[in-house]
Amino acid sequence: MLPLHNSRTKENYPLSKRINHTLKTMNHDRKTKKKVIFALLFSILIVSIIGFVDFRSRSSNSATNNNKHTPISQETFAEDAIENKDLIHNNEVVEKKENQPLTPLRIPGPHSAILPSLPAPPSEENTQGENQKDNPIIEQNNNQEEKIQSDNGNPYPEEQEAEPVNSEKNLVFTSDIEWERRRQAVKNAFIHAWSGYETYAFGSDELRPVSNITNNSWGGFAITLFDALDTMIIMGLHKGTTSHWYNRALEHIMNVNWDKNHSASLFEYTIRYIGGLLGAYEFTKEDVLLSKAKELADKMLPAFETQSGIPYVRVNLHTGEAKNPSWAHDSGILSEVGSIQLEFHYLARQLQNKTYETLVDKIFYELKSLNDKEAKMKGLYPVYINPKGPSFTSDLVTLGGLGDSFYEYLLKYYLLGGKVNPVWRDMYDESVDAIYEHLFAHSYEGGRVLAYIGESEKRAGRRTPEMDHLVCYVPGMLALGAQPFAQPPIPKNENENENDNDNISDNDNQQISSYLVNRKARQERDLLMAHQLMDTCYYLYESQPTGIGPERVSFSSGGESGYRVVSGKYLLRPETLESLFVMWRLTGNSTYREWGWKIFQSLDKYCK
């Protein structure tokens, strides 16, 4: 579990404790007690009335602003949404709510400082074209840098109290009782979904919730069951009155036979079937879960039998025939060959068999070798790869579909491996540097700044200001990579004796000092990028009448509307919620937690 910020201030104590403390320190005369209690209750009543009036006022304003939007029809969430029909025409510009300029966010914990306000919108003279070369990431001023420095040179000293934020919008407090109610609401949503699946589609891959028709396009092994099993366990639904759900699912898994004449996706089967089994195994240590994961992984091994070690992305589970899809011009796909490392690494460690780990390590090494030969945009990888060369067979660079989770896996693979292989961290850092330099940009809507990550043609250098919903995993990734626990160790001189400081030269000290300064600058930059991108990803939800974000948007270089919807369908994408969770856990800022709850409410209302 990641540490939470838990400063014990007066405001954090429950109201009951503060009342008791007040009463104990006063004269015990009954009349005085009654007066104190009456005064406290009267104060609470007045605050509640003021809060209610303010809420009604803001609700009224919100309703007025919502009328300015082009509504997304509720038919999105019916059967035609499953058929991938867009809700909004590609050329339609969606008007959004008027917003005040962003306020700085407090980052509790080791980053206890106030981030600088985001850059002001450009003047009309400066809004010519999209390819503005300078990214408006603000450098910390000298005073803020002094706060983060410690006496021994460590860039992240002990936690210190931040200055107050000049906005009550960031001061969010929700009681533990309310969060328990919300937690149960999320649990009830899972119960609703699983009950429907078990009633109408148990043993099938998917259920179409409107018609109750089943779908077996993922091999017919019950992919929903495998994918949701660890969630059931996390929620505690594998025991008690719902234990029969888990027992029935476990019985189904025991009887699955992977030997089927079916062309399976190496990526999808790894993250959903193998990943689902290993996630559940981590909690329960049920041997059948690990053995079934191994059985399927072994069925996937023929995909790795290529000249370069970069696997084919499809393999027949019965014949072992492996190939790449024709729609990808017989090439492999970056996000698919680069997003299976975590599962195979974990499997190797649990089975104490390095074969699985060696296979996926080879992929990253080959991709690094290809990237090292590139003349432009090193750290950004085109999305199609020929495994026979190997060679890149396209020019498109994106953190959206076809490229997305590869970059995330670089960091997570480094962390899962115990931070012992610096190659993965170096690849990640190089990629983030290139993302910042070539893809990170801003759009402006009134007084609001919308940070985004565009796409590019690598060799031509042309950038497209469009972003998939998939890209919204990036804020969480950047925040995770910026944490002290995720940093590589300080480099040491090869001749250095740990017990002999005389071997450390002035030049060594200068190199280490320079390394720490650069690392600190990278951490600050990445964390600021994370906050800005997170704000945009949430705004794409907040600015829609349904409170649900679109699949793909295009950003403008200025004007009334900072973005337009390119594809309005919604495919239950989790990336924004995932990043909100990570941002809350790493920064302690409860605003992110509240945003996640608001998105859940929209999903529960329109997608149920």
Backbone hydrogen bonds, N-H to C=O, Kabsch-Sander energy under -0.5 kcal/mol:
donor,donor_aa,acceptor,acceptor_aa,energy
9,T,7,S,-1.5
12,N,9,T,-1.3
13,Y,9,T,-0.6
13,Y,10,K,-1.2
18,R,14,P,-1.7
19,I,15,L,-2.3
20,N,16,S,-2.5
21,H,17,K,-2.4
22,T,18,R,-2.0
23,L,19,I,-2.5
24,K,20,N,-2.4
25,T,21,H,-1.5
26,M,23,L,-0.9
33,K,29,D,-2.1
34,K,30,R,-2.5
35,K,31,K,-2.2
36,V,32,T,-2.5
37,I,33,K,-2.9
38,F,34,K,-2.7
39,A,35,K,-2.6
40,L,36,V,-2.6
41,L,37,I,-2.7
42,F,38,F,-2.5
43,S,39,A,-2.2
44,I,40,L,-2.3
45,L,41,L,-2.2
46,I,42,F,-2.3
47,V,43,S,-2.5
48,S,44,I,-2.3
49,I,45,L,-2.3
50,I,46,I,-2.5
51,G,47,V,-2.7
52,F,48,S,-2.4
53,V,49,I,-2.5
54,D,50,I,-2.5
55,F,51,G,-2.4
56,R,52,F,-2.7
57,S,53,V,-2.2
58,R,54,D,-2.6
59,S,55,F,-2.8
60,S,56,R,-2.2
61,N,57,S,-2.2
62,S,58,R,-2.7
63,A,59,S,-2.5
64,T,60,S,-2.1
65,N,61,N,-2.6
66,N,62,S,-2.5
67,N,63,A,-1.1
67,N,64,T,-0.5
68,K,65,N,-1.9
69,H,66,N,-1.6
73,S,71,P,-0.7
76,T,73,S,-1.7
77,F,74,Q,-1.5
78,A,75,E,-1.9
81,A,78,A,-1.2
82,I,78,A,-0.8
82,I,79,E,-0.7
83,E,79,E,-1.0
84,N,81,A,-1.8
85,K,80,D,-1.6
92,E,89,H,-1.9
94,V,92,E,-0.6
95,E,93,V,-0.6
107,I,113,A,-1.4
111,H,108,P,-0.7
112,S,109,G,-1.3
113,A,107,I,-0.6
113,A,111,H,-2.1
115,L,105,L,-1.7
115,L,113,A,-0.6
126,N,123,S,-1.3
127,T,124,E,-1.0
129,G,127,T,-0.8
132,Q,130,E,-2.3
133,K,131,N,-0.5
135,N,133,K,-0.5
137,I,135,N,-2.3
138,I,136,P,-0.6
145,E,141,N,-2.1
146,E,142,N,-2.2
147,K,143,N,-1.3
148,I,144,Q,-1.2
149,Q,145,E,-1.4
150,S,154,N,-0.6
153,G,150,S,-1.4
160,Q,109,G,-0.5
167,S,165,V,-1.4
170,N,167,S,-1.0
171,L,168,E,-1.0
172,V,170,N,-1.4
179,W,175,S,-2.1
180,E,176,D,-2.1
181,R,177,I,-1.8
182,R,178,E,-2.3
183,R,179,W,-2.7
184,Q,180,E,-2.0
185,A,181,R,-1.7
186,V,182,R,-2.1
187,K,183,R,-2.1
188,N,184,Q,-2.6
189,A,185,A,-1.6
190,F,186,V,-1.7
191,I,187,K,-2.3
192,H,188,N,-2.5
193,A,189,A,-2.2
194,W,190,F,-3.3
195,S,191,I,-2.4
196,G,192,H,-1.8
197,Y,193,A,-2.2
198,E,194,W,-3.2
199,T,195,S,-2.1
200,Y,196,G,-2.4
201,A,197,Y,-2.7
202,F,197,Y,-0.5
204,S,201,A,-2.8
205,D,215,N,-0.6
206,E,215,N,-2.2
208,R,213,I,-2.9
212,N,208,R,-2.7
213,I,208,R,-0.6
215,N,206,E,-1.8
219,G,216,N,-0.9
224,T,205,D,-1.3
226,F,222,A,-1.8
227,D,223,I,-2.6
228,A,224,T,-1.7
229,L,225,L,-0.8
229,L,226,F,-0.5
232,M,228,A,-2.1
233,I,229,L,-1.8
234,I,230,D,-2.6
235,M,231,T,-2.1
236,G,233,I,-1.6
237,L,232,M,-2.3
239,K,236,G,-0.9
242,T,239,K,-0.9
243,S,240,G,-1.6
245,W,242,T,-1.5
246,Y,242,T,-0.9
247,N,243,S,-2.5
248,R,244,H,-2.2
249,A,245,W,-2.3
250,L,246,Y,-2.9
251,E,247,N,-2.1
252,H,248,R,-2.0
253,I,249,A,-2.3
254,M,250,L,-2.2
255,N,251,E,-1.2
255,N,252,H,-0.5
256,V,253,I,-1.2
258,W,256,V,-0.5
260,K,258,W,-1.7
262,H,260,K,-2.4
264,A,262,H,-0.9
264,A,315,V,-2.9
266,L,264,A,-0.6
266,L,313,V,-2.4
269,Y,265,S,-2.5
270,T,266,L,-1.3
271,I,267,F,-2.6
272,R,268,E,-2.2
273,Y,268,E,-0.6
273,Y,269,Y,-0.6
274,I,269,Y,-2.5
275,G,270,T,-2.3
276,G,272,R,-0.9
277,L,273,Y,-2.3
278,L,274,I,-2.6
279,G,275,G,-2.4
280,A,276,G,-1.9
281,Y,277,L,-2.3
282,E,278,L,-2.1
283,F,279,G,-0.8
283,F,280,A,-0.6
284,T,280,A,-2.2
285,K,281,Y,-2.6
287,D,285,K,-0.5
289,L,286,E,-1.1
290,L,286,E,-1.1
291,S,287,D,-2.5
292,K,288,V,-2.1
293,A,289,L,-1.6
294,K,290,L,-2.1
295,E,291,S,-2.3
296,L,292,K,-2.0
297,A,293,A,-2.4
298,D,294,K,-2.5
299,K,295,E,-1.3
300,M,296,L,-1.1
300,M,297,A,-0.6
301,L,297,A,-0.7
301,L,298,D,-0.6
303,A,300,M,-1.9
304,F,301,L,-2.0
305,E,302,P,-1.5
306,T,304,F,-2.1
308,S,387,P,-1.0
312,Y,303,A,-2.4
314,R,323,K,-1.7
315,V,264,A,-2.1
316,N,321,E,-2.7
317,L,262,H,-2.4
320,G,316,N,-2.0
323,K,314,R,-2.2
328,A,325,P,-1.0
329,H,326,S,-2.1
330,D,325,P,-1.7
331,S,328,A,-1.1
332,G,385,I,-3.9
334,L,383,V,-2.6
335,S,402,L,-2.2
336,E,333,I,-0.9
337,V,333,I,-2.5
338,G,334,L,-1.9
339,S,336,E,-0.8
344,F,340,I,-1.8
345,H,341,Q,-2.5
346,Y,342,L,-2.4
347,L,343,E,-2.3
348,A,344,F,-2.2
349,R,345,H,-2.1
350,Q,346,Y,-2.4
351,L,347,L,-2.3
352,Q,348,A,-1.0
353,N,348,A,-2.2
356,Y,353,N,-0.9
358,T,354,K,-3.0
359,L,355,T,-1.9
360,V,356,Y,-1.3
361,D,357,E,-2.3
362,K,358,T,-1.9
363,I,359,L,-0.8
364,F,360,V,-1.3
365,Y,361,D,-2.2
366,E,362,K,-2.3
367,L,363,I,-2.4
368,K,364,F,-2.4
369,S,365,Y,-2.1
370,L,366,E,-2.2
371,N,367,L,-2.4
372,D,368,K,-2.5
373,K,369,S,-0.8
373,K,370,L,-0.7
374,E,371,N,-1.4
380,L,377,M,-2.0
383,V,396,L,-1.5
385,I,332,G,-2.1
386,N,391,S,-3.5
389,G,386,N,-0.6
391,S,386,N,-1.4
393,T,384,Y,-2.1
394,S,384,Y,-0.6
397,V,456,S,-2.9
403,G,400,G,-2.0
404,D,400,G,-2.8
406,F,403,G,-1.0
407,Y,403,G,-0.6
407,Y,404,D,-1.2
408,E,404,D,-0.7
409,Y,405,S,-2.4
410,L,406,F,-1.3
411,L,407,Y,-1.0
412,K,408,E,-2.2
413,Y,409,Y,-2.8
414,Y,410,L,-1.5
415,L,411,L,-2.0
416,L,412,K,-3.1
417,G,413,Y,-1.9
418,G,415,L,-1.7
419,K,414,Y,-2.4
420,V,417,G,-0.6
424,W,421,N,-0.9
425,R,421,N,-0.8
426,D,422,P,-2.7
427,M,423,V,-2.4
428,Y,424,W,-2.1
429,D,425,R,-2.8
430,E,426,D,-2.4
431,S,427,M,-2.0
432,V,428,Y,-2.6
433,D,429,D,-2.4
434,A,430,E,-1.9
435,I,431,S,-2.6
436,Y,432,V,-2.5
437,E,433,D,-2.0
438,H,434,A,-2.8
439,L,434,A,-0.5
439,L,435,I,-2.0
440,F,435,I,-2.2
441,A,452,Y,-2.5
443,S,450,L,-2.5
445,E,448,R,-2.6
446,G,559,G,-1.2
447,G,99,N,-0.6
448,R,445,E,-2.5
450,L,443,S,-3.3
451,A,449,V,-0.7
451,A,532,Q,-0.5
452,Y,441,A,-2.5
454,G,439,L,-2.4
454,G,452,Y,-0.5
455,E,464,T,-2.4
456,S,397,V,-2.2
457,E,462,R,-2.3
458,K,395,D,-3.4
458,K,456,S,-0.7
461,G,457,E,-2.8
464,T,455,E,-2.8
466,E,464,T,-1.7
467,M,553,V,-2.3
469,H,551,E,-2.6
471,V,468,D,-1.2
472,C,469,H,-2.2
473,Y,470,L,-1.2
474,V,471,V,-2.3
477,M,473,Y,-1.8
478,L,474,V,-3.0
479,A,475,P,-2.3
480,L,476,G,-2.3
481,G,477,M,-2.5
482,A,478,L,-1.3
483,Q,480,L,-1.2
486,A,483,Q,-1.3
487,Q,484,P,-1.4
496,E,493,N,-2.0
497,N,500,D,-0.6
498,E,496,E,-0.5
500,D,497,N,-2.2
503,N,500,D,-1.1
504,I,501,N,-1.4
505,S,503,N,-0.7
509,N,505,S,-2.2
510,Q,506,D,-2.2
511,Q,507,N,-2.3
512,I,508,D,-2.6
513,S,509,N,-2.6
514,S,510,Q,-2.6
515,Y,511,Q,-2.4
516,L,512,I,-2.4
517,V,513,S,-2.2
518,N,514,S,-2.4
519,R,515,Y,-2.4
520,K,516,L,-2.6
521,A,517,V,-2.3
522,R,518,N,-2.3
523,Q,519,R,-2.5
524,E,520,K,-2.4
525,R,521,A,-2.4
526,D,522,R,-2.9
527,L,523,Q,-2.3
528,L,524,E,-2.0
529,M,525,R,-2.4
530,A,526,D,-2.2
531,H,527,L,-2.1
532,Q,528,L,-2.3
533,L,529,M,-2.8
534,M,530,A,-2.4
535,D,531,H,-2.0
536,T,532,Q,-1.7
537,C,533,L,-2.8
538,Y,534,M,-2.3
539,Y,535,D,-2.2
540,L,536,T,-2.0
541,Y,537,C,-0.6
541,Y,538,Y,-1.2
542,E,538,Y,-2.8
543,S,539,Y,-2.6
544,Q,541,Y,-1.9
547,G,544,Q,-1.4
551,E,567,S,-1.3
551,E,569,K,-0.6
552,R,567,S,-1.7
553,V,467,M,-2.1
554,S,564,R,-2.6
555,F,465,P,-3.2
556,S,562,G,-2.0
562,G,560,E,-0.5
564,R,554,S,-2.5
565,V,92,E,-0.5
566,V,552,R,-2.4
567,S,552,R,-2.1
578,E,574,P,-2.6
579,S,575,E,-2.4
580,L,576,T,-2.3
581,F,577,L,-2.2
582,V,578,E,-2.3
583,M,579,S,-3.0
584,W,580,L,-2.3
585,R,581,F,-2.5
586,L,582,V,-2.4
587,T,583,M,-2.1
588,G,584,W,-2.4
590,S,588,G,-0.8
592,Y,589,N,-1.3
593,R,589,N,-0.6
594,E,590,S,-2.2
595,W,591,T,-2.4
596,G,592,Y,-2.0
597,W,593,R,-1.8
598,K,594,E,-2.1
599,I,595,W,-2.1
600,F,596,G,-2.2
601,Q,597,W,-2.2
602,S,598,K,-1.6
603,L,599,I,-2.4
604,D,600,F,-2.9
605,K,601,Q,-1.5
606,Y,602,S,-2.6
607,C,603,L,-2.4
